[in-house]
Amino acid sequence: MILEIKGINKSFTNKQILHDVSFTVTSGKAMGFLGRNGAGKTTTIRALMDVFAADSGEFLLDGKKFEPSKKKVGYLPEERGLYGKEKILSQLIYFGTLRGASHSEAKASAEYWLERFGLSYAKNQKLETLSKGNQQKIQIAQALLNDPEIIILDEPFSGLDPVNSQVLEEVIVESIQKGKLVIFSSHQMGYVEEFCDEITLIDQGKIVLSGNLKEIKRDLGKQRIRVGFASDQHETMRNKLESSITQIKVDHDDKSLIIELLEGKTKTMFLQECMDAKIELEMFGVYEPSLQDIFVKTVGDENA
């Protein structure tokens, strides 16, 4: 399956929120949909799910109009929507039947996910009696009912402890391996980096970066190298590099200095100039940016 989001625009009370949003998601892969708070992620997903109509543009699945009501779509929204005062199993069955399953099919699917998440014991309890983390697992179970072909998860790891995060990781990996189409939105970059083959970054309602994560890392790291010195010499060596070598920009992380080569400067030229300036490098290697690095470089610090 190929899901295409093409030229989506959306305004509320004369303020345009989405500006020509376009990207593609392919089954058997997970796409990380990232952006600051208020960037337009949730608005895009709600338009995709037909919560409200886009002003213009289209959503296509394998070249035909995408109608979520007619496809098996599992959706974990940003604002969770189950009923705190209702019994867990009964409301999961209810949501399963709303999606077209028979009562017995919905019950079997609900019981499977309750067992998978270690919550079979609570099936006749009210949702509000569970901890925040266990309520989150019920919300995820709701999204996975009836074996959906398309899975959209908005902050799925919120509230989960490490053990339950591991269970969810296994579920997501299995879904990808089964050829599901997965859209994954999270502020926890480590999870996105672990699962997602593709990423799309949205900022102020506009797509600013979209593509294969490995290729993006390679392109952004192409003109950067990592160099290391004795741990107590980083600041001294940074000053020496900046004063001795032209056409470079020096940054750092916890481990080493990161050198960006500017204006045609090559790695060979940089090494030769280090030798000429008698700068001894203890380590020299390729720099591969993390997803956090890519995010900050492209849209700025999340906390800015």
Short mmCIF file of the C-alpha atoms (twelve columns), coordinates in Angstrom:
data_MODEL
# 
_entry.id   MODEL 
# 
loop_
_atom_site.group_PDB 
_atom_site.id 
_atom_site.type_symbol 
_atom_site.label_atom_id 
_atom_site.label_alt_id 
_atom_site.label_comp_id 
_atom_site.label_asym_id 
_atom_site.label_seq_id 
_atom_site.Cartn_x 
_atom_site.Cartn_y 
_atom_site.Cartn_z 
_atom_site.pdbx_PDB_model_num 
ATOM 1   C CA . MET A 1   0.000   0.000   0.000  1 
ATOM 2   C CA . ILE A 2   1.065   3.555   -0.678 1 
ATOM 3   C CA . LEU A 3   -0.600  6.393   1.215  1 
ATOM 4   C CA . GLU A 4   -0.145  9.806   -0.390 1 
ATOM 5   C CA . ILE A 5   -0.843  13.088  1.355  1 
ATOM 6   C CA . LYS A 6   -0.985  15.644  -1.454 1 
ATOM 7   C CA . GLY A 7   -1.175  19.418  -1.179 1 
ATOM 8   C CA . ILE A 8   -3.202  19.609  2.043  1 
ATOM 9   C CA . ASN A 9   -4.224  23.087  3.186  1 
ATOM 10  C CA . LYS A 10  -6.310  23.866  6.262  1 
ATOM 11  C CA . SER A 11  -7.375  27.099  7.959  1 
ATOM 12  C CA . PHE A 12  -9.305  27.847  11.140 1 
ATOM 13  C CA . THR A 13  -10.944 31.271  11.635 1 
ATOM 14  C CA . ASN A 14  -8.912  32.836  8.842  1 
ATOM 15  C CA . LYS A 15  -5.595  31.492  10.150 1 
ATOM 16  C CA . GLN A 16  -3.899  29.003  7.845  1 
ATOM 17  C CA . ILE A 17  -2.566  26.034  9.820  1 
ATOM 18  C CA . LEU A 18  -1.417  23.693  7.035  1 
ATOM 19  C CA . HIS A 19  0.385   24.933  3.935  1 
ATOM 20  C CA . ASP A 20  0.491   22.528  0.981  1 
ATOM 21  C CA . VAL A 21  1.418   19.514  3.158  1 
ATOM 22  C CA . SER A 22  2.614   16.583  1.049  1 
ATOM 23  C CA . PHE A 23  4.394   13.314  1.854  1 
ATOM 24  C CA . THR A 24  4.138   9.585   1.143  1 
ATOM 25  C CA . VAL A 25  4.023   6.531   3.429  1 
ATOM 26  C CA . THR A 26  4.590   2.949   2.234  1 
ATOM 27  C CA . SER A 27  3.389   -0.277  3.858  1 
ATOM 28  C CA . GLY A 28  6.008   -2.450  5.518  1 
ATOM 29  C CA . LYS A 29  7.719   0.666   6.837  1 
ATOM 30  C CA . ALA A 30  7.184   3.115   9.659  1 
ATOM 31  C CA . MET A 31  7.262   6.846   9.070  1 
ATOM 32  C CA . GLY A 32  8.136   9.204   11.897 1 
ATOM 33  C CA . PHE A 33  6.032   12.368  11.724 1 
ATOM 34  C CA . LEU A 34  7.847   15.011  13.752 1 
ATOM 35  C CA . GLY A 35  7.535   18.658  14.656 1 
ATOM 36  C CA . ARG A 36  7.351   21.059  17.568 1 
ATOM 37  C CA . ASN A 37  4.148   21.427  19.543 1 
ATOM 38  C CA . GLY A 38  1.701   23.305  17.342 1 
ATOM 39  C CA . ALA A 39  3.599   22.551  14.130 1 
ATOM 40  C CA . GLY A 40  0.597   20.893  12.454 1 
ATOM 41  C CA . LYS A 41  1.078   17.166  13.126 1 
ATOM 42  C CA . THR A 42  -2.256  16.574  14.838 1 
ATOM 43  C CA . THR A 43  -4.155  18.759  12.362 1 
ATOM 44  C CA . THR A 44  -2.699  16.741  9.482  1 
ATOM 45  C CA . ILE A 45  -3.616  13.427  11.098 1 
ATOM 46  C CA . ARG A 46  -7.136  14.587  11.952 1 
ATOM 47  C CA . ALA A 47  -7.689  15.687  8.362  1 
ATOM 48  C CA . LEU A 48  -6.374  12.304  7.190  1 
ATOM 49  C CA . MET A 49  -8.803  10.547  9.545  1 
ATOM 50  C CA . ASP A 50  -11.664 12.729  8.249  1 
ATOM 51  C CA . VAL A 51  -12.283 14.281  11.665 1 
ATOM 52  C CA . PHE A 52  -12.657 17.450  9.624  1 
ATOM 53  C CA . ALA A 53  -12.193 18.202  5.930  1 
ATOM 54  C CA . ALA A 54  -9.106  19.815  4.463  1 
ATOM 55  C CA . ASP A 55  -9.686  23.054  2.557  1 
ATOM 56  C CA . SER A 56  -7.835  21.623  -0.428 1 
ATOM 57  C CA . GLY A 57  -5.609  18.709  -1.383 1 
ATOM 58  C CA . GLU A 58  -6.267  14.986  -1.268 1 
ATOM 59  C CA . PHE A 59  -5.444  11.763  0.536  1 
ATOM 60  C CA . LEU A 60  -4.869  8.786   -1.766 1 
ATOM 61  C CA . LEU A 61  -4.373  5.096   -0.998 1 
ATOM 62  C CA . ASP A 62  -2.876  3.212   -3.935 1 
ATOM 63  C CA . GLY A 63  -3.994  6.036   -6.193 1 
ATOM 64  C CA . LYS A 64  -7.622  6.089   -5.033 1 
ATOM 65  C CA . LYS A 65  -9.373  8.390   -2.569 1 
ATOM 66  C CA . PHE A 66  -8.567  7.322   0.980  1 
ATOM 67  C CA . GLU A 67  -11.682 6.793   3.078  1 
ATOM 68  C CA . PRO A 68  -10.717 5.778   6.631  1 
ATOM 69  C CA . SER A 69  -14.240 4.544   7.401  1 
ATOM 70  C CA . LYS A 70  -13.854 1.898   4.694  1 
ATOM 71  C CA . LYS A 71  -10.336 0.766   5.559  1 
ATOM 72  C CA . LYS A 72  -9.004  -1.078  8.584  1 
ATOM 73  C CA . VAL A 73  -7.337  1.824   10.363 1 
ATOM 74  C CA . GLY A 74  -6.052  1.751   13.938 1 
ATOM 75  C CA . TYR A 75  -5.696  5.227   15.416 1 
ATOM 76  C CA . LEU A 76  -4.250  6.282   18.759 1 
ATOM 77  C CA . PRO A 77  -5.111  10.000  18.947 1 
ATOM 78  C CA . GLU A 78  -3.216  12.624  20.897 1 
ATOM 79  C CA . GLU A 79  -6.299  13.150  23.056 1 
ATOM 80  C CA . ARG A 80  -7.254  9.729   24.367 1 
ATOM 81  C CA . GLY A 81  -10.915 8.823   23.963 1 
ATOM 82  C CA . LEU A 82  -11.987 5.824   26.050 1 
ATOM 83  C CA . TYR A 83  -14.525 5.957   28.861 1 
ATOM 84  C CA . GLY A 84  -13.147 5.970   32.394 1 
ATOM 85  C CA . LYS A 85  -16.323 4.732   34.059 1 
ATOM 86  C CA . GLU A 86  -16.989 1.848   31.645 1 
ATOM 87  C CA . LYS A 87  -15.664 -1.690  31.966 1 
ATOM 88  C CA . ILE A 88  -12.585 -2.322  29.869 1 
ATOM 89  C CA . LEU A 89  -13.575 -5.439  27.914 1 
ATOM 90  C CA . SER A 90  -17.077 -4.227  27.126 1 
ATOM 91  C CA . GLN A 91  -15.889 -0.933  25.663 1 
ATOM 92  C CA . LEU A 92  -13.134 -2.604  23.628 1 
ATOM 93  C CA . ILE A 93  -15.769 -4.927  22.168 1 
ATOM 94  C CA . TYR A 94  -17.937 -1.900  21.451 1 
ATOM 95  C CA . PHE A 95  -15.154 -0.149  19.533 1 
ATOM 96  C CA . GLY A 96  -14.357 -3.354  17.668 1 
ATOM 97  C CA . THR A 97  -17.941 -3.724  16.465 1 
ATOM 98  C CA . LEU A 98  -18.008 -0.060  15.406 1 
ATOM 99  C CA . ARG A 99  -15.241 -0.976  12.963 1 
ATOM 100 C CA . GLY A 100 -17.250 -3.758  11.394 1 
ATOM 101 C CA . ALA A 101 -16.302 -6.819  13.432 1 
ATOM 102 C CA . SER A 102 -18.881 -9.223  14.784 1 
ATOM 103 C CA . HIS A 103 -19.315 -9.366  18.564 1 
ATOM 104 C CA . SER A 104 -17.348 -12.620 18.759 1 
ATOM 105 C CA . GLU A 105 -14.542 -11.275 16.541 1 
ATOM 106 C CA . ALA A 106 -14.283 -8.066  18.562 1 
ATOM 107 C CA . LYS A 107 -14.271 -10.026 21.833 1 
ATOM 108 C CA . ALA A 108 -11.518 -12.357 20.605 1 
ATOM 109 C CA . SER A 109 -9.387  -9.420  19.438 1 
ATOM 110 C CA . ALA A 110 -9.926  -7.496  22.689 1 
ATOM 111 C CA . GLU A 111 -9.025  -10.510 24.824 1 
ATOM 112 C CA . TYR A 112 -5.904  -11.150 22.737 1 
ATOM 113 C CA . TRP A 113 -4.596  -7.629  23.304 1 
ATOM 114 C CA . LEU A 114 -5.515  -7.620  26.978 1 
ATOM 115 C CA . GLU A 115 -3.495  -10.794 27.399 1 
ATOM 116 C CA . ARG A 116 -0.642  -9.446  25.291 1 
ATOM 117 C CA . PHE A 117 -0.408  -6.356  27.490 1 
ATOM 118 C CA . GLY A 118 -0.776  -8.354  30.718 1 
ATOM 119 C CA . LEU A 119 -4.187  -6.930  31.601 1 
ATOM 120 C CA . SER A 120 -6.537  -9.897  31.302 1 
ATOM 121 C CA . TYR A 121 -7.093  -9.732  35.053 1 
ATOM 122 C CA . ALA A 122 -8.584  -6.231  34.685 1 
ATOM 123 C CA . LYS A 123 -11.022 -6.871  31.842 1 
ATOM 124 C CA . ASN A 124 -14.097 -6.410  34.034 1 
ATOM 125 C CA . GLN A 125 -12.732 -3.373  35.870 1 
ATOM 126 C CA . LYS A 126 -13.554 0.223   35.017 1 
ATOM 127 C CA . LEU A 127 -10.809 1.977   33.078 1 
ATOM 128 C CA . GLU A 128 -10.444 4.707   35.714 1 
ATOM 129 C CA . THR A 129 -9.314  2.119   38.295 1 
ATOM 130 C CA . LEU A 130 -6.083  1.453   36.384 1 
ATOM 131 C CA . SER A 131 -2.796  3.320   36.625 1 
ATOM 132 C CA . LYS A 132 -1.930  5.887   33.960 1 
ATOM 133 C CA . GLY A 133 0.446   3.441   32.267 1 
ATOM 134 C CA . ASN A 134 -2.131  0.650   32.182 1 
ATOM 135 C CA . GLN A 135 -4.772  3.033   30.856 1 
ATOM 136 C CA . GLN A 136 -2.332  3.886   28.074 1 
ATOM 137 C CA . LYS A 137 -2.018  0.175   27.219 1 
ATOM 138 C CA . ILE A 138 -5.806  -0.077  26.921 1 
ATOM 139 C CA . GLN A 139 -5.790  2.931   24.599 1 
ATOM 140 C CA . ILE A 140 -3.154  1.207   22.449 1 
ATOM 141 C CA . ALA A 141 -5.156  -2.048  22.483 1 
ATOM 142 C CA . GLN A 142 -8.127  -0.071  21.148 1 
ATOM 143 C CA . ALA A 143 -6.001  1.147   18.230 1 
ATOM 144 C CA . LEU A 144 -4.874  -2.389  17.395 1 
ATOM 145 C CA . LEU A 145 -8.295  -4.077  17.481 1 
ATOM 146 C CA . ASN A 146 -9.363  -6.082  14.423 1 
ATOM 147 C CA . ASP A 147 -5.866  -6.316  12.916 1 
ATOM 148 C CA . PRO A 148 -5.745  -2.910  11.147 1 
ATOM 149 C CA . GLU A 149 -3.833  -2.483  7.887  1 
ATOM 150 C CA . ILE A 150 -2.925  1.120   8.704  1 
ATOM 151 C CA . ILE A 151 -1.727  2.094   12.197 1 
ATOM 152 C CA . ILE A 152 -1.421  5.726   13.306 1 
ATOM 153 C CA . LEU A 153 0.149   6.209   16.742 1 
ATOM 154 C CA . ASP A 154 0.426   9.632   18.373 1 
ATOM 155 C CA . GLU A 155 2.803   9.557   21.387 1 
ATOM 156 C CA . PRO A 156 2.223   5.834   22.085 1 
ATOM 157 C CA . PHE A 157 4.998   5.546   24.693 1 
ATOM 158 C CA . SER A 158 3.575   8.291   26.913 1 
ATOM 159 C CA . GLY A 159 3.127   6.963   30.445 1 
ATOM 160 C CA . LEU A 160 4.699   3.547   29.810 1 
ATOM 161 C CA . ASP A 161 7.416   2.159   32.067 1 
ATOM 162 C CA . PRO A 162 10.486  0.442   30.512 1 
ATOM 163 C CA . VAL A 163 8.949   -3.054  30.678 1 
ATOM 164 C CA . ASN A 164 5.734   -2.040  28.936 1 
ATOM 165 C CA . SER A 165 7.680   0.101   26.472 1 
ATOM 166 C CA . GLN A 166 9.536   -3.065  25.489 1 
ATOM 167 C CA . VAL A 167 6.231   -4.888  24.905 1 
ATOM 168 C CA . LEU A 168 4.999   -2.061  22.695 1 
ATOM 169 C CA . GLU A 169 8.302   -2.003  20.814 1 
ATOM 170 C CA . GLU A 170 7.796   -5.688  19.981 1 
ATOM 171 C CA . VAL A 171 4.232   -5.018  18.803 1 
ATOM 172 C CA . ILE A 172 5.345   -2.182  16.514 1 
ATOM 173 C CA . VAL A 173 8.182   -4.243  15.025 1 
ATOM 174 C CA . GLU A 174 5.789   -7.152  14.387 1 
ATOM 175 C CA . SER A 175 3.318   -4.809  12.694 1 
ATOM 176 C CA . ILE A 176 6.013   -3.487  10.367 1 
ATOM 177 C CA . GLN A 177 7.211   -7.012  9.582  1 
ATOM 178 C CA . LYS A 178 3.637   -8.016  8.707  1 
ATOM 179 C CA . GLY A 179 3.547   -5.269  6.091  1 
ATOM 180 C CA . LYS A 180 1.397   -2.787  7.995  1 
ATOM 181 C CA . LEU A 181 1.579   0.888   7.150  1 
ATOM 182 C CA . VAL A 182 2.665   2.714   10.312 1 
ATOM 183 C CA . ILE A 183 2.692   6.454   11.022 1 
ATOM 184 C CA . PHE A 184 4.450   7.164   14.281 1 
ATOM 185 C CA . SER A 185 4.486   10.544  15.999 1 
ATOM 186 C CA . SER A 186 6.537   11.017  19.147 1 
ATOM 187 C CA . HIS A 187 8.735   13.518  20.958 1 
ATOM 188 C CA . GLN A 188 10.924  10.609  22.097 1 
ATOM 189 C CA . MET A 189 13.450  10.665  19.275 1 
ATOM 190 C CA . GLY A 190 15.098  7.411   20.334 1 
ATOM 191 C CA . TYR A 191 11.951  5.432   19.551 1 
ATOM 192 C CA . VAL A 192 11.434  7.161   16.214 1 
ATOM 193 C CA . GLU A 193 15.064  6.516   15.296 1 
ATOM 194 C CA . GLU A 194 14.706  2.859   16.274 1 
ATOM 195 C CA . PHE A 195 11.549  2.077   14.296 1 
ATOM 196 C CA . CYS A 196 11.250  4.496   11.425 1 
ATOM 197 C CA . ASP A 197 12.738  4.040   7.963  1 
ATOM 198 C CA . GLU A 198 11.321  7.364   6.814  1 
ATOM 199 C CA . ILE A 199 10.816  10.693  8.559  1 
ATOM 200 C CA . THR A 200 8.775   13.782  7.773  1 
ATOM 201 C CA . LEU A 201 9.401   17.038  9.653  1 
ATOM 202 C CA . ILE A 202 6.723   19.711  9.750  1 
ATOM 203 C CA . ASP A 203 7.293   23.247  11.006 1 
ATOM 204 C CA . GLN A 204 4.712   26.052  11.121 1 
ATOM 205 C CA . GLY A 205 2.396   23.965  8.967  1 
ATOM 206 C CA . LYS A 206 4.940   23.340  6.200  1 
ATOM 207 C CA . ILE A 207 6.901   20.198  5.386  1 
ATOM 208 C CA . VAL A 208 10.570  21.099  5.767  1 
ATOM 209 C CA . LEU A 209 12.175  17.662  5.390  1 
ATOM 210 C CA . SER A 210 10.935  14.278  4.197  1 
ATOM 211 C CA . GLY A 211 12.708  11.123  3.097  1 
ATOM 212 C CA . ASN A 212 14.683  8.037   4.048  1 
ATOM 213 C CA . LEU A 213 16.311  8.514   7.454  1 
ATOM 214 C CA . LYS A 214 19.594  6.802   6.521  1 
ATOM 215 C CA . GLU A 215 19.930  8.930   3.392  1 
ATOM 216 C CA . ILE A 216 19.127  12.110  5.321  1 
ATOM 217 C CA . LYS A 217 21.774  11.238  7.928  1 
ATOM 218 C CA . ARG A 218 24.316  10.564  5.197  1 
ATOM 219 C CA . ASP A 219 23.570  13.832  3.395  1 
ATOM 220 C CA . LEU A 220 23.672  15.954  6.558  1 
ATOM 221 C CA . GLY A 221 26.850  14.252  7.761  1 
ATOM 222 C CA . LYS A 222 28.662  14.488  4.429  1 
ATOM 223 C CA . GLN A 223 30.533  17.708  5.221  1 
ATOM 224 C CA . ARG A 224 31.072  16.936  8.895  1 
ATOM 225 C CA . ILE A 225 33.738  14.972  10.718 1 
ATOM 226 C CA . ARG A 226 34.236  13.977  14.329 1 
ATOM 227 C CA . VAL A 227 37.599  14.608  15.992 1 
ATOM 228 C CA . GLY A 228 38.729  13.759  19.495 1 
ATOM 229 C CA . PHE A 229 41.383  14.828  21.955 1 
ATOM 230 C CA . ALA A 230 42.177  14.059  25.569 1 
ATOM 231 C CA . SER A 231 39.052  14.829  27.609 1 
ATOM 232 C CA . ASP A 232 40.624  17.796  29.402 1 
ATOM 233 C CA . GLN A 233 41.831  19.431  26.159 1 
ATOM 234 C CA . HIS A 234 38.588  19.894  24.217 1 
ATOM 235 C CA . GLU A 235 38.180  23.601  24.890 1 
ATOM 236 C CA . THR A 236 41.862  24.339  24.316 1 
ATOM 237 C CA . MET A 237 41.916  22.380  21.052 1 
ATOM 238 C CA . ARG A 238 38.680  23.971  19.899 1 
ATOM 239 C CA . ASN A 239 40.247  27.406  20.286 1 
ATOM 240 C CA . LYS A 240 43.377  26.258  18.462 1 
ATOM 241 C CA . LEU A 241 41.379  24.788  15.570 1 
ATOM 242 C CA . GLU A 242 39.322  27.953  15.194 1 
ATOM 243 C CA . SER A 243 42.423  30.164  15.220 1 
ATOM 244 C CA . SER A 244 44.595  27.959  12.981 1 
ATOM 245 C CA . ILE A 245 42.273  26.550  10.314 1 
ATOM 246 C CA . THR A 246 39.975  28.485  8.021  1 
ATOM 247 C CA . GLN A 247 36.681  27.472  6.411  1 
ATOM 248 C CA . ILE A 248 35.457  25.354  9.311  1 
ATOM 249 C CA . LYS A 249 32.724  25.607  11.907 1 
ATOM 250 C CA . VAL A 250 33.392  23.869  15.216 1 
ATOM 251 C CA . ASP A 251 30.691  22.371  17.420 1 
ATOM 252 C CA . HIS A 252 30.750  19.689  20.090 1 
ATOM 253 C CA . ASP A 253 28.814  16.972  21.849 1 
ATOM 254 C CA . ASP A 254 29.561  15.030  25.029 1 
ATOM 255 C CA . LYS A 255 32.265  12.944  23.362 1 
ATOM 256 C CA . SER A 256 34.175  15.003  20.830 1 
ATOM 257 C CA . LEU A 257 34.373  18.034  18.577 1 
ATOM 258 C CA . ILE A 258 32.322  18.111  15.385 1 
ATOM 259 C CA . ILE A 259 33.855  19.943  12.458 1 
ATOM 260 C CA . GLU A 260 31.740  21.265  9.601  1 
ATOM 261 C CA . LEU A 261 33.798  21.784  6.449  1 
ATOM 262 C CA . LEU A 262 32.796  24.957  4.604  1 
ATOM 263 C CA . GLU A 263 33.311  26.432  1.135  1 
ATOM 264 C CA . GLY A 264 34.883  23.433  -0.591 1 
ATOM 265 C CA . LYS A 265 37.144  22.388  2.269  1 
ATOM 266 C CA . THR A 266 37.870  18.632  2.023  1 
ATOM 267 C CA . LYS A 267 38.762  16.134  4.731  1 
ATOM 268 C CA . THR A 268 42.240  15.761  3.230  1 
ATOM 269 C CA . MET A 269 42.789  19.515  3.323  1 
ATOM 270 C CA . PHE A 270 41.627  19.649  6.952  1 
ATOM 271 C CA . LEU A 271 43.998  16.856  8.017  1 
ATOM 272 C CA . GLN A 272 46.931  18.479  6.238  1 
ATOM 273 C CA . GLU A 273 46.244  21.810  7.930  1 
ATOM 274 C CA . CYS A 274 46.051  20.056  11.320 1 
ATOM 275 C CA . MET A 275 49.496  18.543  10.661 1 
ATOM 276 C CA . ASP A 276 50.884  21.911  9.567  1 
ATOM 277 C CA . ALA A 277 49.536  23.527  12.756 1 
ATOM 278 C CA . LYS A 278 50.910  20.631  14.856 1 
ATOM 279 C CA . ILE A 279 47.429  19.740  16.102 1 
ATOM 280 C CA . GLU A 280 47.480  16.089  17.169 1 
ATOM 281 C CA . LEU A 281 44.162  14.281  16.774 1 
ATOM 282 C CA . GLU A 282 43.487  11.283  18.992 1 
ATOM 283 C CA . MET A 283 40.422  10.375  16.940 1 
ATOM 284 C CA . PHE A 284 39.183  11.198  13.448 1 
ATOM 285 C CA . GLY A 285 36.013  9.724   11.987 1 
ATOM 286 C CA . VAL A 286 32.806  10.115  10.051 1 
ATOM 287 C CA . TYR A 287 30.097  12.090  11.807 1 
ATOM 288 C CA . GLU A 288 26.583  10.643  11.632 1 
ATOM 289 C CA . PRO A 289 23.977  13.014  13.068 1 
ATOM 290 C CA . SER A 290 21.358  11.686  15.452 1 
ATOM 291 C CA . LEU A 291 17.696  12.303  14.772 1 
ATOM 292 C CA . GLN A 292 17.798  14.917  17.534 1 
ATOM 293 C CA . ASP A 293 20.631  16.681  15.666 1 
ATOM 294 C CA . ILE A 294 18.592  16.595  12.443 1 
ATOM 295 C CA . PHE A 295 15.518  17.934  14.217 1 
ATOM 296 C CA . VAL A 296 17.359  20.830  15.844 1 
ATOM 297 C CA . LYS A 297 19.237  21.740  12.653 1 
ATOM 298 C CA . THR A 298 16.042  21.678  10.575 1 
ATOM 299 C CA . VAL A 299 13.373  23.191  12.834 1 
ATOM 300 C CA . GLY A 300 15.272  24.436  15.881 1 
ATOM 301 C CA . ASP A 301 15.397  23.326  19.489 1 
ATOM 302 C CA . GLU A 302 12.087  21.883  20.730 1 
ATOM 303 C CA . ASN A 303 12.436  24.048  23.832 1 
ATOM 304 C CA . ALA A 304 13.252  27.232  21.961 1 
# 
